[in-house]
Amino acid sequence: DYYLSRADLGKACEIFNKINFLINDDYVLKFKIYCLLHLNKNEEAQLLFDLSKEYGFKDIFFEKKFAYLMGYEENVNNEISEKSILDFHISHRTNKDFKFEPKINTPKFIWQYLSYSNLLEDINLVDLEDLEKLSTIEIATHEKNYKESELFSLYERFKFNINQLLTV
């Protein structure tokens, strides 16, 4: 999760080269299957997926995305899952027109993913009248998801008259 939230899928998948035992955790299993797809080991991914289904694995969101990534489905729904960083990453990877606007309560791992993937809204395009958005950006900056220089650039866009500056 650490490397994936920093948009480094290669490092995130390295650990699975060392795992040679049966995985009994659904999340780790999904991650391994996805990493096999990422490494173009589609036959291994399909085998592991089929075996997991026989043992009772059920995750409709992942199953639909898996079918699309394998090329079995031409169309995929553009549902965005915030359930885990893996689901969020897969949502991003399978949606050509991916756009996600985080809120104050958006999990930190998603903020990190958006930041490292350059998916956060450009500060120059933020509506200065949207106070909720401004507050969200201030909180995100405090949590190191936006750079302080970007927040300063946002503040520079405000137009103050001389009286407002003198009465601060």
GROMACS elastic network, one bead per residue, 0.5 to 0.9 nm:
[ bonds ]
;  ai    aj funct       b0    kb
    1     4     6  0.50535   500
    1     5     6  0.58744   500
    1     6     6  0.85222   500
    1    12     6  0.69833   500
    1    84     6  0.86561   500
    1    85     6  0.64580   500
    1    86     6  0.74698   500
    1   109     6  0.82860   500
    2     5     6  0.54058   500
    2     6     6  0.66314   500
    2     8     6  0.88386   500
    2    12     6  0.75342   500
    2   109     6  0.83406   500
    3     6     6  0.50452   500
    3     7     6  0.64203   500
    3     8     6  0.51748   500
    3     9     6  0.66614   500
    3    10     6  0.83631   500
    3    11     6  0.61525   500
    3    12     6  0.50575   500
    3    13     6  0.88496   500
    4     8     6  0.52614   500
    4     9     6  0.54020   500
    4    10     6  0.85734   500
    4    11     6  0.79118   500
    4    12     6  0.56462   500
    4    13     6  0.87760   500
    4    85     6  0.70600   500
    4    86     6  0.74122   500
    4    89     6  0.78214   500
    4   113     6  0.73220   500
    5     8     6  0.75123   500
    5     9     6  0.88472   500
    5    85     6  0.64733   500
    5    86     6  0.86217   500
    5    89     6  0.84332   500
    5   109     6  0.57133   500
    5   110     6  0.69227   500
    5   111     6  0.84313   500
    5   112     6  0.57066   500
    5   114     6  0.82410   500
    5   116     6  0.75968   500
    5   117     6  0.89299   500
    6     9     6  0.83859   500
    6   109     6  0.86669   500
    6   112     6  0.63334   500
    6   113     6  0.55026   500
    6   114     6  0.85948   500
    6   115     6  0.80882   500
    6   116     6  0.53249   500
    6   117     6  0.74885   500
    7    10     6  0.88901   500
    7    12     6  0.88283   500
    7    89     6  0.85021   500
    7   112     6  0.86332   500
    7   113     6  0.60478   500
    7   114     6  0.85278   500
    7   116     6  0.58875   500
    7   117     6  0.58939   500
    8    11     6  0.56970   500
    8    12     6  0.63081   500
    8    13     6  0.88548   500
    8   116     6  0.89152   500
    9    13     6  0.60720   500
    9    14     6  0.86341   500
    9    35     6  0.81069   500
    9    38     6  0.84289   500
   10    13     6  0.53363   500
   10    14     6  0.63477   500
   10    35     6  0.85002   500
   10    38     6  0.86305   500
   10    39     6  0.89691   500
   11    14     6  0.51533   500
   11    15     6  0.76584   500
   12    15     6  0.67987   500
   12    16     6  0.84614   500
   12    35     6  0.83776   500
   13    16     6  0.56704   500
   13    17     6  0.75318   500
   13    31     6  0.79471   500
   13    32     6  0.74239   500
   13    34     6  0.87451   500
   13    35     6  0.55360   500
   13    36     6  0.84279   500
   13    38     6  0.86061   500
   13    39     6  0.89230   500
   14    17     6  0.56491   500
   14    18     6  0.75922   500
   14    35     6  0.87108   500
   15    18     6  0.55615   500
   15    19     6  0.68540   500
   16    19     6  0.50798   500
   16    20     6  0.81829   500
   16    31     6  0.86884   500
   16    32     6  0.62749   500
   16    35     6  0.78138   500
   16    36     6  0.88904   500
   17    20     6  0.78655   500
   19    22     6  0.84144   500
   19    23     6  0.86100   500
   20    23     6  0.88492   500
   23    26     6  0.78914   500
   23    28     6  0.70206   500
   23    29     6  0.61061   500
   24    28     6  0.79854   500
   24    29     6  0.73124   500
   25    28     6  0.54559   500
   25    29     6  0.60828   500
   25    30     6  0.87055   500
   26    30     6  0.61107   500
   26    31     6  0.85622   500
   26    52     6  0.86813   500
   26    57     6  0.69836   500
   26    58     6  0.86915   500
   26    59     6  0.88391   500
   27    30     6  0.51615   500
   27    31     6  0.62117   500
   27    32     6  0.86753   500
   27    84     6  0.87792   500
   27    86     6  0.85065   500
   28    32     6  0.61606   500
   28    33     6  0.86520   500
   29    32     6  0.51239   500
   29    33     6  0.62260   500
   29    34     6  0.85608   500
   29    48     6  0.83970   500
   29    49     6  0.85114   500
   29    52     6  0.80649   500
   30    33     6  0.51441   500
   30    34     6  0.60735   500
   30    35     6  0.85329   500
   30    49     6  0.83002   500
   30    62     6  0.76574   500
   30    86     6  0.83585   500
   31    34     6  0.51003   500
   31    35     6  0.60880   500
   31    36     6  0.86316   500
   31    86     6  0.69527   500
   32    35     6  0.50452   500
   32    36     6  0.62125   500
   32    37     6  0.87002   500
   32    45     6  0.80415   500
   32    48     6  0.87595   500
   33    36     6  0.51376   500
   33    37     6  0.64244   500
   33    38     6  0.87198   500
   33    42     6  0.88291   500
   33    44     6  0.80824   500
   33    46     6  0.78727   500
   33    48     6  0.67376   500
   33    49     6  0.67456   500
   33    66     6  0.87962   500
   34    37     6  0.50493   500
   34    38     6  0.61923   500
   34    39     6  0.87103   500
   34    45     6  0.73584   500
   34    66     6  0.79340   500
   34    86     6  0.87883   500
   34    90     6  0.86337   500
   35    39     6  0.61898   500
   35    40     6  0.85936   500
   35    41     6  0.85334   500
   35    45     6  0.83007   500
   36    39     6  0.50985   500
   36    40     6  0.62896   500
   36    41     6  0.50034   500
   36    42     6  0.64859   500
   36    43     6  0.87160   500
   36    44     6  0.68251   500
   36    45     6  0.53774   500
   37    41     6  0.55231   500
   37    42     6  0.53145   500
   37    43     6  0.87469   500
   37    44     6  0.84314   500
   37    45     6  0.61229   500
   37    46     6  0.88301   500
   37    66     6  0.88487   500
   37    69     6  0.77160   500
   37    70     6  0.77866   500
   38    41     6  0.74755   500
   38    42     6  0.85416   500
   39    42     6  0.80748   500
   40    43     6  0.85592   500
   40    45     6  0.88297   500
   41    44     6  0.55427   500
   41    45     6  0.62344   500
   41    46     6  0.87229   500
   42    46     6  0.60095   500
   42    47     6  0.85329   500
   42    70     6  0.70991   500
   43    46     6  0.50769   500
   43    47     6  0.61556   500
   43    48     6  0.86201   500
   44    47     6  0.50684   500
   44    48     6  0.61228   500
   44    49     6  0.84145   500
   45    48     6  0.52162   500
   45    49     6  0.59786   500
   45    50     6  0.85386   500
   46    50     6  0.60235   500
   46    51     6  0.85243   500
   46    70     6  0.83284   500
   47    50     6  0.51615   500
   47    51     6  0.61484   500
   47    52     6  0.85459   500
   48    51     6  0.51315   500
   48    52     6  0.60751   500
   48    53     6  0.85930   500
   49    52     6  0.51469   500
   49    53     6  0.62162   500
   49    54     6  0.87498   500
   49    57     6  0.86001   500
   49    63     6  0.89536   500
   49    66     6  0.89177   500
   50    53     6  0.51046   500
   50    54     6  0.63537   500
   50    55     6  0.88169   500
   51    54     6  0.51189   500
   51    55     6  0.64296   500
   51    56     6  0.89093   500
   51    57     6  0.87771   500
   52    55     6  0.50579   500
   52    56     6  0.64529   500
   52    57     6  0.53320   500
   52    58     6  0.85963   500
   53    56     6  0.51407   500
   53    58     6  0.68064   500
   54    57     6  0.72272   500
   58    62     6  0.85307   500
   58    63     6  0.78322   500
   59    62     6  0.54433   500
   59    63     6  0.60380   500
   59    64     6  0.87111   500
   60    63     6  0.50182   500
   60    64     6  0.61814   500
   60    65     6  0.86244   500
   61    64     6  0.54825   500
   61    65     6  0.63995   500
   61    66     6  0.86294   500
   61    79     6  0.83826   500
   61    81     6  0.81370   500
   61    87     6  0.81838   500
   62    65     6  0.51039   500
   62    66     6  0.58622   500
   62    67     6  0.85353   500
   62    87     6  0.74580   500
   62    90     6  0.84073   500
   63    66     6  0.50203   500
   63    67     6  0.62011   500
   63    68     6  0.87060   500
   64    67     6  0.52233   500
   64    68     6  0.64036   500
   64    69     6  0.87598   500
   64    73     6  0.83186   500
   64    76     6  0.72235   500
   64    77     6  0.82406   500
   65    68     6  0.50989   500
   65    69     6  0.61298   500
   65    70     6  0.85397   500
   65    73     6  0.89090   500
   65    76     6  0.69475   500
   65    77     6  0.84119   500
   65    90     6  0.73080   500
   65    91     6  0.80027   500
   65    94     6  0.71919   500
   66    69     6  0.50845   500
   66    70     6  0.60254   500
   66    71     6  0.85349   500
   66    72     6  0.86379   500
   67    70     6  0.51868   500
   67    71     6  0.62734   500
   67    72     6  0.51355   500
   67    73     6  0.57498   500
   67    74     6  0.89526   500
   67    76     6  0.87343   500
   68    71     6  0.51024   500
   68    72     6  0.57290   500
   68    74     6  0.63895   500
   68    75     6  0.69569   500
   68    76     6  0.62067   500
   68    94     6  0.78348   500
   69    72     6  0.76296   500
   69    73     6  0.79843   500
   69    94     6  0.75591   500
   70    73     6  0.78112   500
   71    74     6  0.66349   500
   73    76     6  0.69936   500
   76    79     6  0.86068   500
   76    94     6  0.73259   500
   76    95     6  0.79207   500
   77    80     6  0.89195   500
   77    94     6  0.86640   500
   77    95     6  0.81455   500
   78    91     6  0.70929   500
   78    92     6  0.88498   500
   78    94     6  0.75674   500
   78    95     6  0.58270   500
   78    96     6  0.89183   500
   78    97     6  0.87093   500
   78    98     6  0.80496   500
   79    91     6  0.67682   500
   79    95     6  0.85818   500
   80    87     6  0.78091   500
   80    88     6  0.63576   500
   80    90     6  0.85432   500
   80    91     6  0.51440   500
   80    92     6  0.75764   500
   80    95     6  0.88479   500
   80    98     6  0.88517   500
   80   100     6  0.83276   500
   81    84     6  0.73675   500
   81    85     6  0.87316   500
   81    87     6  0.55877   500
   81    88     6  0.52611   500
   81    89     6  0.87837   500
   81    90     6  0.85771   500
   81    91     6  0.65308   500
   82    85     6  0.69949   500
   82    86     6  0.88303   500
   82    87     6  0.66025   500
   82    88     6  0.54218   500
   82    91     6  0.89490   500
   82   106     6  0.83293   500
   82   107     6  0.79822   500
   82   110     6  0.75637   500
   83    86     6  0.83233   500
   83    87     6  0.63874   500
   83    88     6  0.72789   500
   84    87     6  0.52326   500
   84    88     6  0.62139   500
   84    89     6  0.85867   500
   84   109     6  0.84581   500
   84   110     6  0.85634   500
   85    88     6  0.50184   500
   85    89     6  0.60214   500
   85    90     6  0.85401   500
   85   109     6  0.65653   500
   85   110     6  0.66235   500
   85   113     6  0.79318   500
   86    89     6  0.50673   500
   86    90     6  0.61150   500
   86    91     6  0.84852   500
   87    90     6  0.51031   500
   87    91     6  0.60724   500
   87    92     6  0.86388   500
   88    92     6  0.63086   500
   88    93     6  0.87028   500
   88   110     6  0.74467   500
   88   113     6  0.87683   500
   89    92     6  0.50376   500
   89    93     6  0.61316   500
   89    94     6  0.86470   500
   89   110     6  0.89698   500
   89   113     6  0.80522   500
   90    94     6  0.60380   500
   90    95     6  0.84835   500
   91    94     6  0.54641   500
   91    95     6  0.62222   500
   91    98     6  0.79707   500
   92    95     6  0.54525   500
   92    96     6  0.77728   500
   92    97     6  0.86525   500
   92    98     6  0.57928   500
   92    99     6  0.83168   500
   93    96     6  0.73840   500
   93    98     6  0.81884   500
   94    98     6  0.83386   500
   95    98     6  0.51152   500
   95    99     6  0.87218   500
   98   119     6  0.89517   500
   99   119     6  0.78097   500
  100   114     6  0.85812   500
  100   119     6  0.79531   500
  100   120     6  0.82076   500
  100   121     6  0.89980   500
  101   120     6  0.76846   500
  101   121     6  0.77192   500
  102   105     6  0.79696   500
  102   106     6  0.56988   500
  102   107     6  0.87646   500
  102   110     6  0.80937   500
  102   111     6  0.71752   500
  102   114     6  0.87851   500
  102   120     6  0.83779   500
  102   136     6  0.83006   500
  103   106     6  0.51983   500
  103   107     6  0.88901   500
  103   132     6  0.88386   500
  103   133     6  0.79825   500
  103   136     6  0.64710   500
  104   107     6  0.84803   500
  104   132     6  0.87716   500
  104   133     6  0.87813   500
  104   135     6  0.82027   500
  104   136     6  0.53192   500
  104   137     6  0.85169   500
  104   139     6  0.74109   500
  104   140     6  0.78937   500
  105   108     6  0.85630   500
  106   109     6  0.84801   500
  106   110     6  0.68277   500
  106   111     6  0.70958   500
  107   110     6  0.55501   500
  107   111     6  0.66886   500
  107   112     6  0.89722   500
  108   111     6  0.50217   500
  108   112     6  0.62125   500
  108   113     6  0.86075   500
  108   140     6  0.89879   500
  108   143     6  0.83986   500
  108   145     6  0.85975   500
  109   112     6  0.50625   500
  109   113     6  0.61494   500
  109   114     6  0.86501   500
  110   114     6  0.60904   500
  110   115     6  0.84433   500
  111   114     6  0.51854   500
  111   115     6  0.60927   500
  111   116     6  0.86231   500
  111   120     6  0.82857   500
  111   140     6  0.77513   500
  111   145     6  0.62043   500
  112   115     6  0.50537   500
  112   116     6  0.60377   500
  112   117     6  0.83307   500
  112   144     6  0.85936   500
  112   145     6  0.60958   500
  113   116     6  0.52886   500
  113   117     6  0.59077   500
  113   118     6  0.84130   500
  113   119     6  0.81761   500
  114   117     6  0.51452   500
  114   118     6  0.59779   500
  114   120     6  0.55862   500
  114   145     6  0.84177   500
  115   118     6  0.51893   500
  115   119     6  0.61274   500
  115   120     6  0.58205   500
  115   145     6  0.59231   500
  115   146     6  0.71133   500
  116   119     6  0.77395   500
  116   120     6  0.89275   500
  116   145     6  0.86711   500
  117   120     6  0.81141   500
  118   121     6  0.84186   500
  119   122     6  0.85780   500
  120   123     6  0.85903   500
  120   145     6  0.89587   500
  120   146     6  0.83276   500
  121   124     6  0.84833   500
  121   125     6  0.71796   500
  121   126     6  0.72930   500
  122   125     6  0.54882   500
  122   126     6  0.68958   500
  122   150     6  0.88503   500
  123   126     6  0.54067   500
  123   127     6  0.89901   500
  123   137     6  0.89983   500
  123   150     6  0.64083   500
  123   151     6  0.75012   500
  123   153     6  0.73980   500
  123   154     6  0.60306   500
  124   127     6  0.85230   500
  124   150     6  0.88570   500
  124   153     6  0.78634   500
  124   154     6  0.68479   500
  124   157     6  0.82953   500
  125   128     6  0.89174   500
  126   129     6  0.87582   500
  126   130     6  0.80256   500
  126   133     6  0.78141   500
  126   134     6  0.80402   500
  126   154     6  0.79780   500
  127   130     6  0.55673   500
  127   131     6  0.86282   500
  127   133     6  0.79306   500
  127   134     6  0.83113   500
  128   131     6  0.71608   500
  128   133     6  0.84137   500
  128   134     6  0.72063   500
  128   154     6  0.83010   500
  128   157     6  0.80857   500
  128   158     6  0.75324   500
  129   132     6  0.89173   500
  129   133     6  0.87325   500
  129   134     6  0.84302   500
  130   133     6  0.53682   500
  130   134     6  0.63689   500
  130   135     6  0.87810   500
  131   135     6  0.60961   500
  131   136     6  0.85220   500
  132   135     6  0.51074   500
  132   136     6  0.61514   500
  132   137     6  0.86892   500
  133   136     6  0.50041   500
  133   137     6  0.62359   500
  133   138     6  0.86671   500
  134   137     6  0.51356   500
  134   138     6  0.62493   500
  134   139     6  0.87314   500
  134   154     6  0.88229   500
  135   138     6  0.50701   500
  135   139     6  0.62814   500
  135   140     6  0.85479   500
  136   139     6  0.51962   500
  136   140     6  0.60574   500
  136   141     6  0.85403   500
  137   141     6  0.59951   500
  137   142     6  0.85278   500
  137   145     6  0.86155   500
  137   146     6  0.72154   500
  137   151     6  0.74278   500
  138   141     6  0.50898   500
  138   142     6  0.62736   500
  138   143     6  0.87330   500
  138   146     6  0.83452   500
  138   151     6  0.70630   500
  139   142     6  0.50152   500
  139   143     6  0.63122   500
  139   144     6  0.87112   500
  139   145     6  0.87072   500
  139   146     6  0.89927   500
  140   143     6  0.50256   500
  140   144     6  0.62562   500
  140   145     6  0.51009   500
  140   146     6  0.58834   500
  140   147     6  0.89189   500
  141   145     6  0.54019   500
  141   147     6  0.60117   500
  141   148     6  0.61233   500
  141   150     6  0.85519   500
  141   151     6  0.70461   500
  142   145     6  0.75590   500
  142   146     6  0.79310   500
  142   147     6  0.88584   500
  142   148     6  0.81715   500
  143   146     6  0.78706   500
  144   147     6  0.64472   500
  144   148     6  0.80358   500
  146   149     6  0.83550   500
  146   150     6  0.66722   500
  146   151     6  0.72713   500
  147   150     6  0.52887   500
  147   151     6  0.67177   500
  147   152     6  0.88434   500
  148   151     6  0.50819   500
  148   152     6  0.61827   500
  148   153     6  0.85888   500
  149   153     6  0.61546   500
  149   154     6  0.86251   500
  150   154     6  0.62538   500
  150   155     6  0.87309   500
  151   155     6  0.63216   500
  151   156     6  0.86755   500
  152   155     6  0.50149   500
  152   156     6  0.61949   500
  152   157     6  0.88912   500
  153   156     6  0.50362   500
  153   157     6  0.67050   500
  154   157     6  0.54559   500
  154   158     6  0.75194   500
  155   158     6  0.56535   500
  156   159     6  0.77360   500
  160   163     6  0.80942   500
  160   164     6  0.60825   500
  160   165     6  0.66636   500
  161   164     6  0.54904   500
  161   165     6  0.65870   500
  161   166     6  0.89192   500
  162   165     6  0.51702   500
  162   166     6  0.61960   500
  162   167     6  0.87358   500
  163   166     6  0.51137   500
  163   167     6  0.61866   500
  163   168     6  0.87690   500
  164   167     6  0.53516   500
  164   168     6  0.64107   500
  165   168     6  0.56176   500
